[in-house]
Amino acid sequence: MALSGNDVSQFRGSPTLTSAAEDFSVVPAFEVRSAAEQRVPFVFSSPHSGRYYPQRFLAMSRLDEHNVRRSEDCYVDELFGGCVMLGAPLLAANFPRAYLDANREPWELDPRMFSEPVPPYCNIRSARVAGGLGTVPKLVGDGFDIYSGRLPLAEAVTRIETIYKPFHETLKKLVMRTHAAFGFAVLVDCHSMPAGVRVSDTGLRPDFIVGDRFGTSASSALTVTAIDLLSAMGYSVAHNKPYAGGFITEHYGRPTRKVHALQIEINRGLYMNESTLQKTAGFDALVEDLTQFCADLMALTDHHFRIPPLAAE
C-alpha cells in the first residue's frame, strides 16, 4: 500500500511547504477520533466531510462560502461517529473536498488548472480529472468552477505534500495496526451522495450504495451482509452502481491479505436539506440506525472475512 515516492524536491523552483500548513495551523487538517482502546478490527474514514475552509482558500475561490461547500459530504463524520464508542477509530478530514480530495490518487491533476506544466508522472487522463474532480479539484459537485484562473503548480504540491500524504500515512498506519492486532482489518470509507442519484438500469433512488470495487476490495460475504443489514432496517440499497468505491477502497482493499475495504454512500435526502445544507428531522434517527449498523457489522463471525483459495491474487 505504498504511495508514490515523488516529493516536492523534484519540482524546479520548489516552494517551502508553508502555505497549506499555515491554512491548518489552528484547526488540524484531519484527526483520529478513537476510544482509549481499539476493541474491534474495524477502521472508519470520512475523507470528504471536512468543513473548515481556510480564509486563504476562500480568497482564491470565485465561489461564496455557501456554494464552495457543494462537494462536501456534510456531517458524514457525525453520522458514523457511533463507531468510536463501539471501539473503532475514525479518521476524519477537516480539510474540505473542494480544497483537496484524499479519495484520489496522489497526483491525479488536471494540467489545465496550473500555470506551469505538471510532472510527467501525474495521471492527467483519468475520468475523475476529466470531470473536474482530481486530487486538487477544478469544480464543486454542481459543476461550478472553484477558481477564476490558473493556479501556481506549487499550490497543488503543498496541499499534496503537507496534507494528502500525511492523511494517507495515518490511514495506512491505522489499517496495518488493526491487521497486526486482530489478524485482519476492515476499512469502511464513509461518503454521501446527492438525493437525486439513480441506479441507471433500474431507476432506483437508493438510500445507500455499498461499493466493493466489483468484488475486489472485500469478501463477498462481508459485502452481502452489509447490504442485508441496511435492507433489514428498511432502506433501499444498491451495490456498486453508480459508485463502486474510489481510490481509498481500491488502494487499501486487499481481501486475500485479510484487509477488506467497503465504501458506503448515504443519500443526503435522508438527513439534510441540500439547498441550505442544514440537518433535517431525520438526522438523529439515521445516526441511531448507523450506530446499530456498525455494531452489527462489527459482530460478524470470522467466516465473513475468509477468501476462497481460488480467489488468491
C-alpha positions as CSV (number, residue, x, y, z in Angstrom):
1,M,0.0,0.0,0.0
2,A,2.9,2.3,-0.6
3,L,2.0,5.7,-2.0
4,S,4.1,7.5,-4.7
5,G,7.6,8.4,-3.6
6,N,7.5,11.6,-5.6
7,D,8.1,14.6,-3.4
8,V,8.5,18.3,-3.6
9,S,12.2,18.2,-4.2
10,Q,11.6,17.0,-7.7
11,F,10.0,20.3,-8.8
12,R,12.0,23.0,-10.3
13,G,11.8,26.1,-8.1
14,S,10.1,24.1,-5.3
15,P,8.5,26.2,-2.7
16,T,8.9,25.8,1.0
17,L,5.9,23.9,2.2
18,T,4.3,26.6,4.3
19,S,1.0,27.7,2.6
20,A,-1.1,24.6,3.2
21,A,0.4,24.0,6.6
22,E,-0.5,27.6,7.6
23,D,-4.0,27.0,6.3
24,F,-4.4,24.4,9.0
25,S,-2.2,25.9,11.7
26,V,-5.2,26.4,14.1
27,V,-7.5,23.6,13.1
28,P,-5.7,20.4,12.3
29,A,-6.1,19.2,8.7
30,F,-7.5,15.9,10.0
31,E,-8.0,14.0,13.2
32,V,-8.3,10.4,14.5
33,R,-11.2,10.0,16.9
34,S,-10.8,6.9,19.0
35,A,-11.6,5.4,22.3
36,A,-8.9,4.6,24.8
37,E,-8.6,1.1,23.4
38,Q,-9.5,-0.3,20.0
39,R,-11.7,-3.3,20.6
40,V,-12.7,-4.3,17.0
41,P,-10.8,-5.0,13.7
42,F,-12.5,-2.0,12.0
43,V,-11.3,1.4,10.9
44,F,-13.6,4.1,9.6
45,S,-12.6,7.0,7.4
46,S,-14.5,10.1,6.3
47,P,-12.3,11.9,3.7
48,H,-15.0,14.3,2.3
49,S,-16.8,15.7,5.3
50,G,-14.2,18.4,6.2
51,R,-15.9,21.7,6.7
52,Y,-13.0,24.0,7.7
53,Y,-12.5,26.4,4.8
54,P,-9.2,28.4,5.2
55,Q,-9.5,32.1,4.6
56,R,-6.7,31.9,2.1
57,F,-8.5,29.3,0.1
58,L,-11.8,31.3,0.2
59,A,-9.9,34.3,-1.1
60,M,-8.6,32.3,-4.0
61,S,-12.1,30.9,-4.9
62,R,-14.6,32.5,-7.1
63,L,-17.4,30.9,-5.1
64,D,-19.0,32.2,-2.0
65,E,-18.8,30.4,1.3
66,H,-22.0,28.5,0.7
67,N,-21.6,27.4,-2.9
68,V,-18.0,26.2,-2.3
69,R,-19.5,23.6,0.0
70,R,-21.4,21.8,-2.8
71,S,-18.9,18.9,-2.9
72,E,-18.9,18.4,0.8
73,D,-20.2,15.1,2.3
74,C,-21.9,17.1,5.0
75,Y,-21.9,15.6,8.5
76,V,-20.9,12.1,7.4
77,D,-18.3,12.0,10.2
78,E,-21.1,12.7,12.7
79,L,-23.4,10.1,11.1
80,F,-20.8,7.4,11.7
81,G,-19.5,8.9,14.9
82,G,-21.0,6.0,16.9
83,C,-18.3,3.7,15.7
84,V,-15.9,5.4,18.1
85,M,-17.8,4.4,21.2
86,L,-18.0,0.9,19.8
87,G,-14.2,0.6,19.8
88,A,-13.2,1.6,16.2
89,P,-11.1,4.6,15.2
90,L,-12.5,7.2,12.8
91,L,-10.1,9.2,10.6
92,A,-12.0,12.4,9.8
93,A,-10.8,15.1,7.4
94,N,-11.2,18.7,8.5
95,F,-9.9,20.0,5.1
96,P,-12.7,20.3,2.6
97,R,-13.0,18.2,-0.5
98,A,-13.1,21.4,-2.7
99,Y,-9.6,22.1,-1.3
100,L,-8.1,18.6,-1.6
101,D,-9.6,15.2,-2.4
102,A,-8.0,12.4,-0.5
103,N,-10.1,9.8,-2.3
104,R,-8.0,10.3,-5.4
105,E,-4.5,9.2,-6.5
106,P,-1.8,11.4,-5.0
107,W,-1.0,13.1,-8.4
108,E,-4.3,13.0,-10.2
109,L,-4.1,16.5,-11.6
110,D,-5.7,18.5,-14.5
111,P,-2.8,20.3,-16.3
112,R,-5.3,23.0,-17.5
113,M,-5.6,24.2,-13.9
114,F,-2.0,25.2,-13.4
115,S,0.4,27.9,-14.7
116,E,3.3,25.5,-15.1
117,P,3.4,22.0,-16.7
118,V,2.6,19.2,-14.3
119,P,5.2,16.5,-13.8
120,P,5.2,13.5,-16.2
121,Y,4.2,11.0,-13.5
122,C,0.8,12.8,-12.9
123,N,-2.3,11.0,-14.0
124,I,-3.9,13.6,-16.3
125,R,-6.2,11.3,-18.2
126,S,-8.4,9.7,-15.6
127,A,-12.2,10.1,-15.8
128,R,-12.1,11.9,-12.5
129,V,-9.7,14.5,-13.9
130,A,-11.9,14.9,-17.0
131,G,-14.8,15.6,-14.7
132,G,-13.0,18.3,-12.9
133,L,-12.7,16.2,-9.7
134,G,-9.0,15.4,-9.4
135,T,-6.8,15.5,-6.3
136,V,-7.0,19.3,-6.4
137,P,-10.5,19.7,-7.8
138,K,-11.4,22.2,-10.5
139,L,-15.1,22.0,-9.9
140,V,-17.5,21.6,-7.0
141,G,-20.2,18.9,-7.2
142,D,-22.7,21.1,-9.1
143,G,-20.2,21.8,-11.8
144,F,-19.2,25.3,-10.8
145,D,-15.6,26.3,-11.3
146,I,-13.8,26.9,-8.0
147,Y,-11.1,29.2,-9.3
148,S,-11.3,32.1,-11.8
149,G,-7.9,31.5,-13.3
150,R,-4.9,29.1,-13.2
151,L,-3.1,28.2,-10.0
152,P,0.6,28.0,-9.4
153,L,1.6,24.4,-9.5
154,A,3.2,24.9,-6.1
155,E,-0.3,25.2,-4.7
156,A,-1.1,21.6,-5.6
157,V,2.3,20.4,-4.4
158,T,2.0,21.9,-1.0
159,R,-1.5,20.5,-0.4
160,I,-0.4,17.0,-1.5
161,E,2.8,17.0,0.4
162,T,1.6,18.5,3.7
163,I,-1.9,17.2,3.9
164,Y,-2.7,14.4,1.4
165,K,0.3,12.3,2.1
166,P,0.1,12.6,6.0
167,F,-3.6,11.7,5.8
168,H,-2.8,8.5,3.9
169,E,0.1,7.7,6.1
170,T,-2.2,7.9,9.1
171,L,-4.8,5.8,7.4
172,K,-2.2,3.2,6.4
173,K,-0.9,3.0,10.0
174,L,-4.4,2.6,11.4
175,V,-5.2,-0.3,9.0
176,M,-1.9,-2.0,9.4
177,R,-2.0,-1.7,13.2
178,T,-5.5,-3.2,13.2
179,H,-4.4,-6.0,11.0
180,A,-1.4,-6.8,13.3
181,A,-3.6,-6.7,16.4
182,F,-6.6,-8.7,15.2
183,G,-5.2,-10.8,12.2
184,F,-7.4,-8.9,9.7
185,A,-8.8,-5.4,9.2
186,V,-11.9,-3.9,7.7
187,L,-11.8,-0.3,6.4
188,V,-15.2,1.4,6.0
189,D,-14.9,4.5,3.8
190,C,-17.9,6.8,4.5
191,H,-19.5,9.2,2.0
192,S,-22.7,10.8,1.0
193,M,-24.4,11.4,-2.4
194,P,-26.9,13.8,-3.9
195,A,-30.6,12.8,-3.2
196,G,-31.3,12.6,-7.0
197,V,-28.8,9.8,-7.7
198,R,-30.4,6.9,-9.6
199,V,-29.2,3.5,-10.5
200,S,-29.2,3.6,-14.3
201,D,-30.7,0.2,-15.1
202,T,-33.5,0.2,-12.6
203,G,-34.2,3.9,-12.0
204,L,-34.0,3.3,-8.2
205,R,-33.0,6.2,-6.0
206,P,-31.1,4.3,-3.3
207,D,-30.8,5.3,0.3
208,F,-27.4,3.6,0.4
209,I,-24.8,2.3,-2.1
210,V,-22.3,-0.3,-0.8
211,G,-19.2,-0.4,-3.0
212,D,-16.6,-3.1,-3.1
213,R,-14.8,-2.4,-6.4
214,F,-16.9,-5.1,-8.1
215,G,-15.9,-7.7,-5.6
216,T,-12.1,-7.0,-5.5
217,S,-11.8,-4.9,-2.3
218,A,-13.8,-7.1,0.2
219,S,-15.1,-10.6,0.7
220,S,-18.5,-11.2,-0.9
221,A,-19.8,-12.4,2.5
222,L,-18.9,-9.1,4.1
223,T,-20.5,-7.1,1.3
224,V,-23.7,-9.1,1.2
225,T,-24.1,-8.8,5.0
226,A,-23.6,-5.0,4.9
227,I,-26.3,-4.8,2.2
228,D,-28.6,-7.1,4.1
229,L,-28.2,-5.2,7.4
230,L,-29.2,-1.9,5.8
231,S,-32.0,-3.5,3.9
232,A,-33.4,-5.1,7.1
233,M,-33.7,-1.6,8.5
234,G,-36.0,-0.7,5.7
235,Y,-33.5,1.2,3.5
236,S,-33.1,0.7,-0.3
237,V,-29.6,-0.4,-1.0
238,A,-27.7,-0.6,-4.3
239,H,-24.4,-2.4,-4.9
240,N,-21.6,-0.8,-6.8
241,K,-23.9,1.3,-9.0
242,P,-23.2,4.1,-9.7
243,Y,-20.4,4.2,-7.1
244,A,-18.2,1.2,-6.7
245,G,-15.6,2.9,-4.5
246,G,-12.8,5.4,-5.1
247,F,-9.1,5.4,-4.6
248,I,-9.3,4.6,-0.9
249,T,-11.4,1.5,-1.4
250,E,-9.3,0.3,-4.3
251,H,-6.0,1.1,-2.8
252,Y,-6.5,-0.4,0.7
253,G,-8.8,-3.3,0.0
254,R,-6.7,-6.5,-0.3
255,P,-9.0,-9.3,0.9
256,T,-6.5,-12.0,0.1
257,R,-4.2,-10.3,2.5
258,K,-7.0,-10.0,5.1
259,V,-7.6,-6.3,4.6
260,H,-11.1,-5.6,3.4
261,A,-12.5,-2.2,2.3
262,L,-16.1,-1.1,1.7
263,Q,-17.3,2.3,0.5
264,I,-20.7,3.3,1.9
265,E,-22.6,6.2,0.3
266,I,-25.6,7.8,2.1
267,N,-28.4,9.6,0.3
268,R,-28.3,13.2,1.6
269,G,-32.0,13.4,1.4
270,L,-32.3,11.2,4.4
271,Y,-30.7,13.7,6.8
272,M,-30.2,17.2,5.3
273,N,-31.6,19.9,3.1
274,E,-29.3,20.1,0.1
275,S,-30.1,23.7,-0.6
276,T,-29.5,25.1,2.8
277,L,-27.0,22.4,4.0
278,Q,-28.9,22.2,7.2
279,K,-29.7,19.0,9.1
280,T,-33.3,17.8,8.9
281,A,-35.5,15.9,11.3
282,G,-34.2,12.6,10.0
283,F,-30.7,13.2,11.2
284,D,-30.8,11.8,14.7
285,A,-32.7,8.7,13.6
286,L,-30.2,8.0,10.9
287,V,-27.4,8.3,13.5
288,E,-29.1,5.7,15.6
289,D,-29.5,3.4,12.7
290,L,-25.9,3.7,11.5
291,T,-24.6,3.1,15.0
292,Q,-26.7,-0.1,15.1
293,F,-25.4,-1.0,11.6
294,C,-21.8,-0.5,12.8
295,A,-22.4,-2.7,15.9
296,D,-24.0,-5.5,13.8
297,L,-21.2,-5.3,11.2
298,M,-18.6,-5.5,13.9
299,A,-20.2,-8.5,15.4
300,L,-19.7,-10.7,12.3
301,T,-18.0,-14.0,12.7
302,D,-14.7,-14.8,11.1
303,H,-16.1,-16.6,8.0
304,H,-17.3,-13.3,6.6
305,F,-13.6,-12.3,6.1
306,R,-12.3,-15.5,4.6
307,I,-11.5,-15.6,0.9
308,P,-11.7,-18.9,-1.1
309,P,-8.3,-20.2,-2.2
310,L,-9.2,-19.9,-5.9
311,A,-9.6,-16.1,-5.5
312,A,-6.0,-15.6,-4.4
313,E,-4.0,-12.9,-6.1
